[in-house]
Amino acid sequence: MGVVRKTFISASRDGNPVIAPTFEDTMGLYPEWVGHKYTATAGAVSIFDEVVTTEKQLRGGWYELFDENAVVGDYLEFAVVDKDDVLGLFALYGLTVGEDVLELKKYVKTDYINVLKRDRQIFMANSTFVVTAGLYLRTIYDSVGENDVTFKVVTHAFE
């Protein structure tokens, strides 16, 4: 009796074959990693905003400490915010451009720093979400220590 073998070829969402993909199917978009170095103020909440210049599919990223000043109780959060009424929602919520910030998605909440682990700490979603040009990627570092903390954040997105 003969053996029937079926060949399976991966296909993208639009039906095109994906041959030996290096990355997961990104619908024709290219991966982008962008890093930023920040210094958080000791004993305070520090907020760092980076404007999104072109629409992208955000996946996640990582952070890494550059010094040993983080203490137990420090944490990071990451969000997408609208500061300039890019989406036209400020009037709906009674917000004012230049004064208010509309948080659209907080994709990492209260990620406490492991002060014993100095290597890269990854935050990655199972899928991507669209971030429109003109919005901001916000990094929040809540410090309870007595020394400023220097760290980097690298976002992983597809354009």
DSSP file (Angstrom, degrees, kcal/mol; ACC not computed):
  #  RESIDUE AA STRUCTURE BP1 BP2  ACC     N-H-->O    O-->H-N    N-H-->O    O-->H-N    TCO  KAPPA ALPHA  PHI   PSI    X-CA   Y-CA   Z-CA
    1    1 A M              0   0    0      0, 0.0     2,-0.0     0, 0.0     0, 0.0   0.000 360.0 360.0 360.0 134.9    0.0    0.0    0.0
    2    2 A G        -     0   0    0      1,-0.1     2,-0.5     0, 0.0     0, 0.0  -0.268 360.0-121.4 -78.1 162.5    1.4    3.4   -1.0
    3    3 A V        -     0   0    0     -2,-0.0     2,-0.6     2,-0.0    -1,-0.1  -0.905  16.8-147.4-107.0 131.0    2.0    6.4    1.3
    4    4 A V        -     0   0    0     -2,-0.5     2,-0.5     2,-0.0     0, 0.0  -0.870  15.7-169.8 -99.3 124.2    0.3    9.7    0.6
    5    5 A R        -     0   0    0     -2,-0.6     2,-0.5     2,-0.0    -2,-0.0  -0.951   6.3-157.0-116.4 131.1    2.3   12.7    1.5
    6    6 A K        -     0   0    0     -2,-0.5     2,-0.5     2,-0.0    -2,-0.0  -0.886  11.0-140.5-105.8 136.7    0.9   16.2    1.6
    7    7 A T        -     0   0    0     -2,-0.5     2,-0.5     2,-0.0    -2,-0.0  -0.827  13.6-157.4 -96.6 131.1    3.1   19.2    1.3
    8    8 A F        -     0   0    0     -2,-0.5     2,-0.5     2,-0.0    -2,-0.0  -0.935   6.7-170.1-111.4 127.9    2.2   22.2    3.4
    9    9 A I        -     0   0    0     -2,-0.5    10,-0.1    10,-0.0    -2,-0.0  -0.972  24.9-123.4-117.3 124.4    3.4   25.6    2.4
   10   10 A S        -     0   0    0     -2,-0.5     8,-3.0     8,-0.4     2,-0.4  -0.338  30.1-161.2 -62.8 145.2    3.0   28.5    4.9
   11   11 A A  B     -A   17   0A   0      6,-0.3    14,-0.1    14,-0.0     5,-0.1  -0.970  13.8-124.6-131.4 147.6    1.0   31.4    3.6
   12   12 A S    >   -     0   0    0      4,-3.1     3,-2.0    -2,-0.4     6,-0.1  -0.214  45.0 -90.2 -76.4 176.2    0.7   35.0    4.7
   13   13 A R  T 3  S+     0   0    0      1,-0.3    -1,-0.1     2,-0.1    -2,-0.0   0.794 129.4  53.3 -61.0 -27.9   -2.7   36.6    5.5
   14   14 A D  T 3  S-     0   0    0      2,-0.1    -1,-0.3     1,-0.0    -2,-0.0   0.367 122.9-104.6 -90.7   7.5   -3.1   37.6    1.9
   15   15 A G  S <  S+     0   0    0     -3,-2.0    -2,-0.1     1,-0.3     3,-0.0   0.410  73.8 138.6  92.8  -2.0   -2.4   34.1    0.6
   16   16 A N        -     0   0    0      1,-0.1    -4,-3.1    -5,-0.1    -1,-0.3  -0.548  60.3-104.2 -77.5 141.2    1.2   34.5   -0.6
   17   17 A P  B     -A   11   0A   0      0, 0.0     2,-0.6     0, 0.0    -6,-0.3  -0.366  25.3-147.5 -65.5 142.1    3.6   31.7    0.2
   18   18 A V        -     0   0    0     -8,-3.0     2,-0.6    -6,-0.1    -8,-0.4  -0.944  15.3-165.7-110.8 110.4    6.0   32.3    3.0
   19   19 A I        -     0   0    0     -2,-0.6   -10,-0.0     1,-0.2    -8,-0.0  -0.869  65.6 -25.9-103.5 122.3    9.2   30.4    2.3
   20   20 A A  S    S-     0   0    0     -2,-0.6    -1,-0.2     1,-0.1     2,-0.1   0.906  81.2-152.3  43.7  62.4   11.7   30.0    5.2
   21   21 A P        -     0   0    0      0, 0.0    -1,-0.1     0, 0.0     4,-0.1  -0.377  17.1-159.5 -66.8 138.8   10.6   33.1    7.1
   22   22 A T  S    S+     0   0    0      2,-0.1     2,-0.3    -2,-0.1     3,-0.1   0.858  82.8  21.6 -80.9 -39.6   13.2   34.8    9.2
   23   23 A F  S    S-     0   0    0      1,-0.2     3,-0.1     8,-0.0    -1,-0.0  -0.742 102.7 -82.0-118.0 168.6   10.6   36.5   11.3
   24   24 A E  S    S-     0   0    0     -2,-0.3     2,-0.3     1,-0.2    -1,-0.2  -0.187  71.2 -68.1 -61.3 166.0    6.9   35.7   11.8
   25   25 A D        +     0   0    0      1,-0.2    -1,-0.2   -14,-0.1    -7,-0.0  -0.436  55.3 176.8 -60.7 117.6    4.5   36.9    9.2
   26   26 A T    >   -     0   0    0     -2,-0.3     3,-1.8     3,-0.2    -1,-0.2   0.090  48.2-111.4-113.6  20.3    4.6   40.6    9.5
   27   27 A M  T 3  S-     0   0    0      1,-0.3     3,-0.1     2,-0.0    -2,-0.1   0.850  79.1 -49.2  54.8  39.5    2.2   41.4    6.6
   28   28 A G  T 3  S+     0   0    0      1,-0.3    -1,-0.3     0, 0.0     2,-0.2   0.510 108.4 129.4  82.1   4.5    5.1   42.9    4.5
   29   29 A L    <   -     0   0    0     -3,-1.8    -1,-0.3   129,-0.0    -3,-0.2  -0.546  53.7-126.6 -91.4 160.0    6.3   45.2    7.3
   30   30 A Y        -     0   0    0     -2,-0.2   129,-2.7    -3,-0.1     2,-0.1  -0.854  23.2-110.5-109.7 140.8    9.9   45.4    8.5
   31   31 A P  E     -B  158   0B   0      0, 0.0     2,-0.4     0, 0.0   127,-0.2  -0.362  33.8-171.6 -68.8 147.1   11.1   45.0   12.1
   32   32 A E  E     -B  157   0B   0    125,-2.9   125,-2.7    -2,-0.1     2,-0.5  -0.989  12.0-169.0-142.4 128.9   12.4   48.0   13.9
   33   33 A W  E     -B  156   0B   0     -2,-0.4     2,-0.5   123,-0.2   123,-0.2  -0.985  10.7-175.6-116.9 124.3   14.2   48.3   17.2
   34   34 A V  E     -B  155   0B   0    121,-1.8   121,-2.6    -2,-0.5     2,-0.3  -0.982   7.1-158.3-125.3 125.4   14.6   51.8   18.6
   35   35 A G  E     -B  154   0B   0     -2,-0.5     2,-0.4   119,-0.3   119,-0.2  -0.766   8.7-174.2-106.8 149.1   16.5   52.5   21.8
   36   36 A H  E     -B  153   0B   0    117,-2.3   117,-2.5    -2,-0.3     2,-0.5  -0.999  15.4-144.3-138.6 137.3   16.4   55.4   24.2
   37   37 A K  E     +B  152   0B   0     -2,-0.4     2,-0.3   115,-0.2   115,-0.2  -0.886  26.6 176.3-103.1 131.5   18.6   56.1   27.2
   38   38 A Y  E     -B  151   0B   0    113,-3.1   113,-2.4    -2,-0.5     2,-0.4  -0.896  26.2-146.7-131.1 158.5   16.9   57.8   30.2
   39   39 A T  E     -B  150   0B   0     -2,-0.3     2,-0.3   111,-0.2   111,-0.3  -0.972  19.3-150.7-126.2 116.5   17.8   58.8   33.7
   40   40 A A  E     -B  149   0B   0    109,-3.3   109,-1.9    -2,-0.4     2,-0.3  -0.653  22.2-114.4 -85.9 140.0   15.0   58.6   36.3
   41   41 A T    >   -     0   0    0     -2,-0.3     3,-1.3   107,-0.2   102,-0.3  -0.555  36.0-105.3 -76.5 133.6   15.0   61.0   39.2
   42   42 A A  T 3  S+     0   0    0     -2,-0.3   106,-0.2     1,-0.2   104,-0.1  -0.293  98.7   5.8 -59.9 137.2   15.5   59.4   42.6
   43   43 A G  T 3  S+     0   0    0    104,-0.2     2,-0.3     1,-0.2    -1,-0.2   0.726 116.5  86.6  66.0  24.4   12.4   59.1   44.8
   44   44 A A  S <  S-     0   0    0     -3,-1.3    99,-2.5    97,-0.1     2,-0.6  -0.916  82.5-100.4-146.1 168.5   10.1   60.4   42.1
   45   45 A V  E     -E  142   0C   0     -2,-0.3     2,-0.4    97,-0.2    97,-0.2  -0.881  38.2-163.4 -94.1 120.6    7.9   59.4   39.1
   46   46 A S  E     -E  141   0C   0     95,-2.9    95,-2.6    -2,-0.6     2,-0.4  -0.902   1.4-161.8-108.3 133.9    9.8   60.2   35.8
   47   47 A I  E     -E  140   0C   0     -2,-0.4     2,-0.4    93,-0.2    93,-0.2  -0.963   6.3-174.1-120.4 129.9    7.9   60.3   32.5
   48   48 A F  E     -E  139   0C   0     91,-2.7    91,-2.8    -2,-0.4     2,-0.4  -0.989   5.4-167.4-125.5 123.7    9.6   60.0   29.1
   49   49 A D  E     -E  138   0C   0     -2,-0.4     2,-0.5    89,-0.2    89,-0.2  -0.929   5.8-170.5-115.9 134.4    7.7   60.5   25.9
   50   50 A E  E     -E  137   0C   0     87,-2.1    87,-2.8    -2,-0.4     2,-0.1  -0.990  24.3-128.2-122.8 124.0    8.9   59.7   22.4
   51   51 A V  E     -E  136   0C   0     -2,-0.5     2,-0.6    85,-0.2    85,-0.2  -0.450  16.1-128.5 -72.4 141.5    6.8   60.8   19.4
   52   52 A V        -     0   0    0     83,-3.0    82,-3.3    80,-0.2    83,-0.2  -0.821  23.2-173.8 -88.8 119.6    5.8   58.2   16.8
   53   53 A T        +     0   0    0     -2,-0.6     2,-0.3    80,-0.2    -1,-0.1   0.751  68.5  24.5 -91.9 -25.7    6.8   59.6   13.4
   54   54 A T  S    S-     0   0    0     78,-0.1    -1,-0.2    77,-0.0    77,-0.1  -0.993  95.2 -93.1-136.8 146.1    5.3   56.9   11.2
   55   55 A E        +     0   0    0     -2,-0.3     2,-0.3    -3,-0.1    77,-0.2  -0.267  54.7 172.5 -56.1 139.5    2.5   54.5   11.8
   56   56 A K  E     -C  131   0B   0     75,-2.0    75,-2.9    73,-0.1     2,-0.7  -0.956  40.1-116.0-146.7 163.5    3.8   51.2   13.2
   57   57 A Q  E     -CD 130 158B   0    101,-2.8   101,-2.0    -2,-0.3     2,-0.3  -0.918  36.7-147.9-101.3 108.0    2.7   47.9   14.7
   58   58 A L  E     +CD 129 157B   0     71,-2.8    71,-1.6    -2,-0.7    99,-0.2  -0.617  26.3 168.5 -83.2 133.9    4.1   47.8   18.2
   59   59 A R  E     -     0   0B   0     97,-2.8    66,-2.7    -2,-0.3     2,-0.3   0.710  50.2 -94.7-112.3 -34.2    5.1   44.4   19.6
   60   60 A G  E     -CD 124 156B   0     96,-1.6    96,-3.4    64,-0.2    -1,-0.3  -0.965  37.3-158.0 154.2-137.8    7.0   45.2   22.8
   61   61 A G  E     -CD 123 155B   0     62,-2.6    62,-2.8    -2,-0.3     2,-0.3  -0.991  17.8 -95.9 159.4-150.8   10.6   45.6   23.7
   62   62 A W  E     -CD 122 154B   0     92,-2.2    92,-2.8    -2,-0.3     2,-0.3  -0.976  14.8-143.3-156.9 166.8   13.0   45.5   26.6
   63   63 A Y  E     -CD 121 153B   0     58,-2.0    58,-2.9    -2,-0.3     2,-0.3  -0.958  10.9-168.6-134.2 157.5   14.7   47.5   29.2
   64   64 A E  E     - D   0 152B   0     88,-2.1    88,-2.5    -2,-0.3     2,-0.3  -0.990  20.6-126.2-148.0 135.3   18.2   47.3   30.8
   65   65 A L  E     - D   0 151B   0     -2,-0.3    86,-0.3    53,-0.3     3,-0.0  -0.610  11.5-165.4 -82.7 140.9   19.7   49.0   33.8
   66   66 A F  S    S+     0   0    0     84,-3.0     2,-0.2    -2,-0.3    85,-0.2   0.514  72.8  24.7-101.2  -9.3   23.0   50.9   33.3
   67   67 A D  S    S-     0   0    0     83,-0.7     3,-0.3    51,-0.0    82,-0.0  -0.786  80.4-108.8-141.2-175.5   23.9   51.3   37.0
   68   68 A E  S    S+     0   0    0     -2,-0.2    81,-0.1     1,-0.2    47,-0.0  -0.041  83.3 105.1-109.1  30.3   23.1   49.6   40.4
   69   69 A N        +     0   0    0     81,-0.1    78,-0.4    79,-0.1    77,-0.2   0.594  46.9 106.3 -90.5 -11.9   20.9   52.4   41.7
   70   70 A A        -     0   0    0     -3,-0.3     2,-0.3    80,-0.1    73,-0.1  -0.401  53.2-163.8 -66.2 145.4   17.5   50.6   41.3
   71   71 A V    >   -     0   0    0     -2,-0.1     3,-2.3    43,-0.0    42,-0.2  -0.864  33.9 -78.1-127.4 162.5   16.0   49.5   44.6
   72   72 A V  T 3  S+     0   0    0     -2,-0.3     3,-0.1     1,-0.3    42,-0.1  -0.426 119.9  38.9 -58.9 126.4   13.3   47.0   45.6
   73   73 A G  T 3  S+     0   0    0      1,-0.5    -1,-0.3    40,-0.3     2,-0.1   0.081  84.5 119.6 114.0 -21.6   10.0   48.9   45.0
   74   74 A D    <   +     0   0    0     -3,-2.3    39,-2.5    39,-0.2    -1,-0.5  -0.493  40.8 177.6 -70.0 144.6   11.1   50.7   41.8
   75   75 A Y  E     -GF 112 142C   0     67,-1.8    67,-3.0    37,-0.3     2,-0.3  -0.989  22.2-139.3-148.6 161.8    8.9   49.8   38.7
   76   76 A L  E     -GF 111 141C   0     35,-2.0    35,-2.7    -2,-0.3     2,-0.3  -0.864  13.0-173.2-116.0 150.0    8.4   50.6   35.1
   77   77 A E  E     - F   0 140C   0     63,-2.0    63,-2.8    -2,-0.3     2,-0.4  -0.983   7.1-157.6-138.2 150.9    5.3   51.1   33.0
   78   78 A F  E     +GF 108 139C   0     30,-1.7    30,-1.7    -2,-0.3    29,-1.1  -0.994  20.3 160.8-131.8 136.9    4.9   51.5   29.2
   79   79 A A  E     -GF 106 138C   0     59,-2.3    59,-3.3    -2,-0.4     2,-0.5  -0.940  37.9-123.1-147.5 165.1    1.9   53.2   27.5
   80   80 A V  E     -GF 105 137C   0     25,-2.6    24,-2.5    -2,-0.3    25,-1.6  -0.978  39.7-179.2-110.8 127.7    0.7   54.8   24.3
   81   81 A V  E     -GF 103 136C   0     55,-2.4    55,-2.6    -2,-0.5     2,-0.5  -0.904  28.4-139.4-130.4 156.1   -0.7   58.3   24.8
   82   82 A D  E     +G  102   0C   0     20,-2.6    20,-2.6    -2,-0.3    53,-0.1  -0.972  28.1 161.4-112.6 116.5   -2.2   61.1   22.8
   83   83 A K  S    S+     0   0    0     -2,-0.5    15,-0.9    51,-0.4    17,-0.1   0.587  75.7  44.0-105.5 -17.2   -0.9   64.6   23.9
   84   84 A D  S    S-     0   0    0     50,-0.3    13,-0.1    13,-0.1    -1,-0.1   0.151 110.2-106.0-119.3  16.8   -1.9   66.5   20.8
   85   85 A D    >   +     0   0    0      1,-0.1     3,-0.9    11,-0.1     6,-0.1   0.857  61.5 157.5  58.7  38.4   -5.4   65.3   20.1
   86   86 A V  T 3  S+     0   0    0      1,-0.3    -1,-0.1    48,-0.2    49,-0.1   0.858  74.8  43.6 -59.1 -37.4   -4.2   63.3   17.1
   87   87 A L  T 3  S-     0   0    0     45,-0.1    -1,-0.3     0, 0.0    -2,-0.1   0.482 110.3-121.2 -91.0  -2.5   -7.3   61.0   17.3
   88   88 A G  S <  S+     0   0    0     -3,-0.9     4,-0.2     1,-0.1    -2,-0.1   0.789  77.8 119.6  71.7  28.2   -9.7   63.9   17.9
   89   89 A L     >  +     0   0    0      1,-0.1     4,-1.4     2,-0.1     6,-0.2   0.491  41.9  90.6-102.9  -5.7  -11.0   62.5   21.2
   90   90 A F  H  >>S+     0   0    0      1,-0.2     5,-2.9     2,-0.2     4,-0.7   0.906  86.7  50.7 -60.8 -43.2  -10.0   65.5   23.5
   91   91 A A  H >45S+     0   0    0      1,-0.2     3,-0.9     3,-0.2    -1,-0.2   0.900 105.7  57.2 -61.6 -40.5  -13.4   67.2   23.1
   92   92 A L  H 345S+     0   0    0      1,-0.3    -1,-0.2    -4,-0.2    -2,-0.2   0.860 116.9  34.3 -57.7 -37.3  -15.3   64.0   24.0
   93   93 A Y  H 3<5S-     0   0    0     -4,-1.4    -1,-0.3    -3,-0.3    -2,-0.2   0.347 112.9-113.4-102.5   5.0  -13.4   63.8   27.3
   94   94 A G  T <<5 +     0   0    0     -3,-0.9    -3,-0.2    -4,-0.7     2,-0.2   0.831  63.9 153.2  68.7  32.6  -13.2   67.6   28.0
   95   95 A L      < -     0   0    0     -5,-2.9     2,-0.4    -6,-0.2    -1,-0.2  -0.573  37.2-138.2 -95.7 158.7   -9.4   67.6   27.6
   96   96 A T    >>  -     0   0    0     -2,-0.2     4,-2.9    -5,-0.0     3,-1.7  -0.967  19.4-119.7-120.4 129.1   -7.2   70.5   26.6
   97   97 A V  T 34 S+     0   0    0     -2,-0.4   -13,-0.1     1,-0.2     4,-0.1  -0.419 101.9  24.3 -63.1 137.0   -4.2   70.2   24.2
   98   98 A G  T 34 S+     0   0    0    -15,-0.9    -1,-0.2     2,-0.4   -14,-0.1   0.223 127.6  49.2  90.8 -14.7   -1.0   71.3   26.0
   99   99 A E  T <4 S+     0   0    0     -3,-1.7     2,-0.2     1,-0.2    -2,-0.2   0.689 103.6  49.6-119.0 -42.3   -2.4   70.5   29.4
  100  100 A D     <  -     0   0    0     -4,-2.9    -2,-0.4   -17,-0.1     2,-0.4  -0.608  57.8-153.4-106.8 161.6   -3.9   67.0   29.3
  101  101 A V        -     0   0    0     -2,-0.2     2,-0.7    -4,-0.1   -18,-0.2  -1.000   9.0-148.3-132.9 131.0   -2.8   63.6   28.2
  102  102 A L  E     -G   82   0C   0    -20,-2.6   -20,-2.6    -2,-0.4     2,-0.6  -0.890  12.5-147.4-101.7 112.7   -5.1   60.8   27.0
  103  103 A E  E     +G   81   0C   0     -2,-0.7   -22,-0.2   -22,-0.2     3,-0.2  -0.701  19.9 177.1 -80.5 119.6   -3.7   57.3   27.9
  104  104 A L  E     +     0   0C   0    -24,-2.5     2,-0.3    -2,-0.6   -23,-0.2   0.845  65.3   0.4 -92.7 -39.5   -4.9   55.0   25.1
  105  105 A K  E     -G   80   0C   0    -25,-1.6   -25,-2.6     0, 0.0     2,-0.8  -0.907  51.2-160.2-155.5 122.1   -3.2   51.7   26.1
  106  106 A K  E     +G   79   0C   0     -2,-0.3   -27,-0.3   -27,-0.3     3,-0.1  -0.903  16.5 177.1-100.4 107.2   -0.9   50.8   29.0
  107  107 A Y  E     +     0   0C   0    -29,-1.1     2,-0.4    -2,-0.8   -28,-0.2   0.552  69.3  38.2 -95.3  -7.3    0.8   47.7   27.7
  108  108 A V  E    S-G   78   0C   0    -30,-1.7   -30,-1.7    15,-0.0     2,-0.5  -0.950  73.2-169.6-137.7 122.7    3.1   47.1   30.7
  109  109 A K  E     -     0   0C   0     -2,-0.4   -32,-0.1   -32,-0.2   -33,-0.1  -0.947  62.2 -22.3-117.3 128.6    1.7   47.9   34.2
  110  110 A T  E     -     0   0C   0     -2,-0.5     2,-1.2     1,-0.2   -33,-0.2   0.874  68.2-178.8  44.4  59.3    3.7   48.0   37.4
  111  111 A D  E     -G   76   0C   0    -35,-2.7   -35,-2.0    -3,-0.1    -1,-0.2  -0.751  21.3-143.1 -89.4  95.8    6.7   45.9   36.3
  112  112 A Y  E     -G   75   0C   0     -2,-1.2     2,-0.3   -37,-0.2   -37,-0.3  -0.333  16.9-113.4 -64.4 137.2    8.8   45.9   39.4
  113  113 A I        -     0   0    0    -39,-2.5     2,-1.0   -42,-0.2   -40,-0.3  -0.533  16.7-139.0 -72.2 129.4   12.5   46.0   38.8
  114  114 A N    >   -     0   0    0     -2,-0.3     3,-1.6     3,-0.2    -1,-0.1  -0.807  15.9-166.1 -87.5 101.8   14.4   42.8   39.8
  115  115 A V  T 3  S+     0   0    0     -2,-1.0    -1,-0.2     1,-0.3   -45,-0.1   0.632  83.5  58.0 -69.8 -12.6   17.4   44.5   41.4
  116  116 A L  T 3  S+     0   0    0      1,-0.1     2,-0.6    -3,-0.1    -1,-0.3   0.577  96.4  70.2 -89.5 -10.7   19.3   41.1   41.4
  117  117 A K    <   +     0   0    0     -3,-1.6    -3,-0.2     1,-0.1    -1,-0.1  -0.924  53.0 173.5-114.0 113.1   19.0   40.7   37.6
  118  118 A R        +     0   0    0     -2,-0.6   -53,-0.3   -54,-0.1    -1,-0.1   0.490  49.7  92.0 -98.3  -5.1   21.1   43.1   35.6
  119  119 A D  S    S-     0   0    0      1,-0.2   -54,-0.2   -55,-0.1   -56,-0.1  -0.232  92.0 -56.7 -86.0-180.0   20.5   41.7   32.1
  120  120 A R        -     0   0    0    -56,-0.1     2,-0.6     1,-0.1   -56,-0.2  -0.259  45.9-151.6 -58.4 132.9   17.8   42.7   29.6
  121  121 A Q  E     -C   63   0B   0    -58,-2.9   -58,-2.0    -3,-0.1     2,-0.3  -0.949  16.0-148.9-110.8 117.6   14.2   42.4   30.8
  122  122 A I  E     -C   62   0B   0     -2,-0.6     2,-0.4   -60,-0.2   -60,-0.3  -0.655  17.7-173.5 -94.2 139.1   11.8   41.7   27.9
  123  123 A F  E     +C   61   0B   0    -62,-2.8   -62,-2.6    -2,-0.3     2,-0.4  -0.960  21.9 165.2-126.3 112.9    8.2   42.8   27.6
  124  124 A M  E     -C   60   0B   0     -2,-0.4   -64,-0.2   -64,-0.3     2,-0.1  -0.992  26.3-144.2-136.9 131.1    6.6   41.2   24.5
  125  125 A A  E     -     0   0B   0    -66,-2.7    -2,-0.0    -2,-0.4   -18,-0.0  -0.467  25.0-121.1 -85.4 162.9    3.0   40.8   23.5
  126  126 A N  E    S+     0   0B   0     -2,-0.1     2,-0.3     2,-0.0    -1,-0.1   0.612  96.5  12.1 -78.0 -12.4    1.6   37.8   21.6
  127  127 A S  E    S-     0   0B   0    -68,-0.2     2,-0.2   -69,-0.1    -2,-0.2  -0.841  84.2-102.6-146.9-176.6    0.5   40.1   18.8
  128  128 A T  E     -     0   0B   0     -2,-0.3     2,-0.3    29,-0.0   -69,-0.2  -0.702  21.3-154.1-109.6 164.9    1.0   43.7   17.6
  129  129 A F  E     -C   58   0B   0    -71,-1.6   -71,-2.8    -2,-0.2     2,-0.2  -0.994  26.8-105.1-138.7 148.6   -1.2   46.7   17.8
  130  130 A V  E     -C   57   0B   0     -2,-0.3     2,-0.5   -73,-0.2   -73,-0.2  -0.470  26.3-167.1 -75.7 134.0   -1.2   49.8   15.6
  131  131 A V  E     -C   56   0B   0    -75,-2.9   -75,-2.0    -2,-0.2     2,-0.1  -0.982  19.3-137.5-121.0 117.1    0.2   53.1   16.9
  132  132 A T    >   -     0   0    0     -2,-0.5     3,-1.8   -77,-0.2   -80,-0.2  -0.410  28.0 -95.8 -75.1 144.8   -0.7   56.0   14.7
  133  133 A A  T 3  S+     0   0    0      1,-0.2   -80,-0.2   -80,-0.1    -1,-0.1  -0.327 111.3  37.2 -57.0 139.6    1.9   58.7   13.8
  134  134 A G  T 3  S+     0   0    0    -82,-3.3   -51,-0.4     1,-0.5   -50,-0.3   0.135  92.6 107.0  99.4 -18.7    1.7   61.7   16.2
  135  135 A L    <   -     0   0    0     -3,-1.8   -83,-3.0   -83,-0.2    -1,-0.5  -0.300  66.0-122.8 -79.7 175.2    1.0   59.6   19.2
  136  136 A Y  E     -EF  51  81C   0    -55,-2.6   -55,-2.4   -85,-0.2     2,-0.6  -0.949   1.3-138.1-125.7 142.6    3.6   59.0   21.9
  137  137 A L  E     -EF  50  80C   0    -87,-2.8   -87,-2.1    -2,-0.4     2,-0.5  -0.896  32.5-155.8 -92.8 121.6    5.3   55.9   23.4
  138  138 A R  E     -EF  49  79C   0    -59,-3.3   -59,-2.3    -2,-0.6     2,-0.5  -0.865  14.3-167.1-109.3 130.9    5.5   56.7   27.1
  139  139 A T  E     -EF  48  78C   0    -91,-2.8   -91,-2.7    -2,-0.5     2,-0.5  -0.968   7.7-168.1-111.9 128.9    7.9   55.2   29.6
  140  140 A I  E     -EF  47  77C   0    -63,-2.8   -63,-2.0    -2,-0.5     2,-0.5  -0.978   4.1-171.4-120.0 124.9    7.2   55.7   33.3
  141  141 A Y  E     -EF  46  76C   0    -95,-2.6   -95,-2.9    -2,-0.5     2,-0.7  -0.969   6.0-162.4-116.5 118.1    9.8   54.9   36.0
  142  142 A D  E     -EF  45  75C   0    -67,-3.0   -67,-1.8    -2,-0.5     2,-0.4  -0.886  13.7-168.1-101.9 109.7    8.6   55.1   39.5
  143  143 A S        +     0   0    0    -99,-2.5   -69,-0.1    -2,-0.7   -73,-0.1  -0.814  25.6 173.1-103.1 134.8   11.7   55.3   41.8
  144  144 A V        +     0   0    0     -2,-0.4    -1,-0.1   -73,-0.2  -102,-0.1   0.294  56.7  98.2-113.8   4.8   11.6   54.9   45.6
  145  145 A G  S    S-     0   0    0      2,-0.2  -102,-0.1  -101,-0.1   -75,-0.1  -0.089  78.4-119.7 -86.6-174.6   15.4   55.0   46.0
  146  146 A E  S    S+     0   0    0    -77,-0.2     2,-0.4  -104,-0.1  -104,-0.1   0.405  89.5  61.9-106.7  -2.1   17.8   57.7   46.9
  147  147 A N  S    S-     0   0    0    -78,-0.4  -104,-0.2  -106,-0.1    -2,-0.2  -0.962  87.9-104.5-128.2 144.7   19.9   57.7   43.7
  148  148 A D        -     0   0    0     -2,-0.4     2,-0.5  -106,-0.2  -107,-0.2  -0.295  35.3-138.0 -59.5 150.1   19.0   58.5   40.1
  149  149 A V  E     -B   40   0B   0   -109,-1.9  -109,-3.3   -80,-0.1     2,-0.5  -0.966   9.9-157.3-119.0 125.1   18.7   55.4   37.9
  150  150 A T  E     +B   39   0B   0     -2,-0.5   -84,-3.0  -111,-0.3   -83,-0.7  -0.874  28.8 148.7-102.0 132.4   20.0   55.3   34.3
  151  151 A F  E     -BD  38  65B   0   -113,-2.4  -113,-3.1    -2,-0.5     2,-0.4  -0.948  35.6-127.4-152.6 167.2   18.5   52.8   32.0
  152  152 A K  E     -BD  37  64B   0    -88,-2.5   -88,-2.1    -2,-0.3     2,-0.4  -0.941  10.7-159.1-124.0 151.7   17.6   52.1   28.4
  153  153 A V  E     -BD  36  63B   0   -117,-2.5  -117,-2.3    -2,-0.4     2,-0.5  -0.996   4.8-167.1-125.6 132.3   14.4   51.1   26.7
  154  154 A V  E     -BD  35  62B   0    -92,-2.8   -92,-2.2    -2,-0.4     2,-0.3  -0.983   9.9-152.3-120.3 121.9   14.3   49.5   23.3
  155  155 A T  E     -BD  34  61B   0   -121,-2.6  -121,-1.8    -2,-0.5     2,-0.5  -0.711   2.9-149.6 -93.2 146.9   10.9   49.2   21.5
  156  156 A H  E     +BD  33  60B   0    -96,-3.4   -97,-2.8    -2,-0.3   -96,-1.6  -0.967  33.7 145.6-117.2 117.5   10.2   46.5   19.0
  157  157 A A  E     -BD  32  58B   0   -125,-2.7  -125,-2.9    -2,-0.5     2,-0.4  -0.866  41.1-123.5-142.3 173.0    7.8   47.4   16.2
  158  158 A F  E      BD  31  57B   0   -101,-2.0  -101,-2.8    -2,-0.3  -129,-0.0  -0.989 360.0 360.0-124.6 134.3    7.1   46.7   12.6
  159  159 A E              0   0    0   -129,-2.7    -1,-0.1    -2,-0.4  -104,-0.1   0.357 360.0 360.0-118.0 360.0    6.9   49.4    9.9
